[in-house]
Each structure stands twice: as C-alpha cells, then as structure tokens.
C-alpha cells in the first residue's frame, strides 16, 4: 500500500485512465488469487512469489538504469515518513532477534526510496516462498544475514511446488498434502 502512495506522490495518479487501470487490475488480481487459493494454497503462494520476484527484478533493472538521475532527486515526503517513522518493523519484536528500530533504512534521495522498495519486494518474495514450504513455521525474516545464499533475498528452503502446474498436479494427487 505504501509503495502505491509513494508512486502517487511521484505523479503516478495524474491521469484518470492510469488510476482506472490500476484499480481494475488490482481487483482482478485479488479475485484471481482468491480463486487460485481455493484450488490450492501453494499454487496461489507460488503465483504471488512470481509476481513479487518480477517486481524485485523490475525495480532492480530500473535502479541500475536510472541510478545516477535518481540520486539527484529528493525523496517524497510519504516515503520519508513511511521508512523513518512509526512501527515499520514491529514484527522484529516478535519474529527476530533484532532490537526494535535497529534496521531503519536511510532515505536521502529518490535512489534510496527505490532501493528500499526493491528490498521490500525481496522480503515479500521470501514470505511467499516460506508459505509454500510444507511444515515450515519459521519466519523467513528470522534468518541471519550471513545465511543468504543468493542475491534475490529468497533464502528459505525450496518450495514443494516447482510451478503452478506442479502445484495443481500435487493437489489433485494428494489434496491433504497441499493444505497448510
């Protein structure tokens, strides 16, 4: 939600058609994901992982291509407030060994904002991957930074499904095994 507010403040809501399209895509995405979840929770989580992974890659490419220009632009007020105030990482108190407010990201310019949004997408990716791992109750955010084995941010064990079709096959063969 806050990512959308940041994009709006940057002018992403200037055109009526852009707002209309974004709202209707969001509604479609919601109902499609809910339908997928009814068929197979792991299938829905895998799809969401793919969406989050694509978002991470897209932001990463954008940052690499526009980094120099982004560093010259100021950060939007809504981004500064979101990343520096309130209980941004309240779950640290419950799911990690980190002290509260110990990992506030720096926000000095628009480059920092997009870096943090990209990193948020990696966190979402880890969460969606963890939701697919059978029997996993460990928070994906509780892994120490030195356990990361790749740059994608998805450091939890491999998912039980290798894709949406595989999730459907597994849920048809053994419906009880796919339930969380």
N, C-alpha and C positions, 0 to 999 in steps of 0.2 A: 504494500500500500504506500509506504513512504517513498519507494522508488518512483511510483507514479506521481506523487506530489512534487518530487524533485523535477521530474520531466515536465510537469505542468508549469512550474515556475520558470523553467528554461524556455517556455514558449510552445510546448508540445500540445497545448489545448487551444491554440489560436484559431484553428479552423473548425467549423461546425462538423464537417464530414469526418475529420480525424477523430473527434470525440465520439461521434456516432459509431464509426467503425470499431474503435477500441472497446466501447461498451458492449457492442453486439458480439464481438469476438470473445470477450470475457464471459458473457452469458452462455455462448455456445460451448466454450471450453469447460465451464462449470458443469453443465448438464452432460457433456460427453464423458468427463472424468467420473462423474457420479454413476453413469451407466456402466462404464468400464469397471468401477469399483464393485458394483452389484454382480458383475460377471466373475471378476477375480481381483481381489485387493492388490495382489502383486502386479497384475497387469497395469492397473491404474498407477501404482507407485513407479513402475518402470517407465511408463509414459511420462509421468511428471519428472522423473530423473532425466529423461532425454530432453525435455523442454528446458530444465534448469541447466543441463550441460551445454545445450545450444546457446542459452543466454550467456553463460560464462565465456564460451568461445567468441561470441559476437562482441561482448564488451572488451575482451582481451584484444581482439583484432582492431577495434576502434581505438583503444588506448594506444596501441603500438603505432597506428597510422596517424593519430592526431595528438599524440602526447605533448609535443612542443607547443602547439597552439593552446591546448587545454591548460598548461602550466601558466599561461599568461592571463587567464580569465579568472575572475573571482568566483568563489563558491556561493551557491544560492543560500539564502537565509534558512530555508526549510531544511536543507542538508546539514548546515552547521548545527541547528537546533537538534535534529534527529540524532546525529552522531556524537554530540558533546553533552547533551542534557538528558535527564530522566533515567529510566531503568532500561537502557538499551540492552544490556546483557544480564538481566536479572536472573536468567537461568544459571549463570555461573555459580550463584549461591547454592543451587540445588544439584547441579549435574557435573560440576568440575571442581578441581582443587584450587582454582584461581580465586584470589580475593576479588570481591565486587569492585567494579570500575577500574580494574587494573589493565584492561586492554582497550582503552578508548583509542580509536583511530585518529590520526592527525587529519585536519581539514584546513588546508591553507589556500587551496585553489580548486578549480574545476577538475583538474587531473586527479587530485586526492579523492574527490567525490566519486568519480567513475571507478577508481581503483577499489574503493570500499564497496560500491555496488557490485562490482565484479566478484569481490571476495565474498559478499553476501550470497551470491548465486552459487558459489562453491559450497558454502555451508548448507544451502538448500539441497544441493546435489547429494551431499553426504547424508542428510536426513532421509531423502527419498531412497537412497541405496540401503540404508540401515533398515528401513521399513520393509524391504524385500527379503532380508536375511532371516531365514527360519530360526526361531528360538533366540534371536538376538534381543536382549533387553538393555544392553549397554548404550548409553548415549553416544552418538558419533562425535559429539563435541568434547567428550572426556578423554580423547586420545592426546597424549603429549605431542607437541610439535615435531619432536625428533622421530616419531613413528610414521611420519608421512613418507609414502613410497613413490609418490608422483606429484606432478605439479597441478593436477586437476582439483585437488582438495578432497577427493573421494577416497578416504583411507580405510573405510570399513571393509569387512570381508566381502568376497564376491557374492553377488545376489544369486538366489536359487534359480531365477529365470534368466535366460540369455537374450530375451527379447519378448515382444508382445505375443507373437505366435507360439513361442515356447511356453509362456505363461498360460495361454489358452489350452494347449495340449496337456500340460501338467494338471490344470484344474479339472479338465474333462476326465483324465485317467484316474485321479485321486483327489476328489473335491475336498476331503478332510485335510489333506496335507497343505493346501494352499491357504487355509484360514489362519488369521493371526490371533 
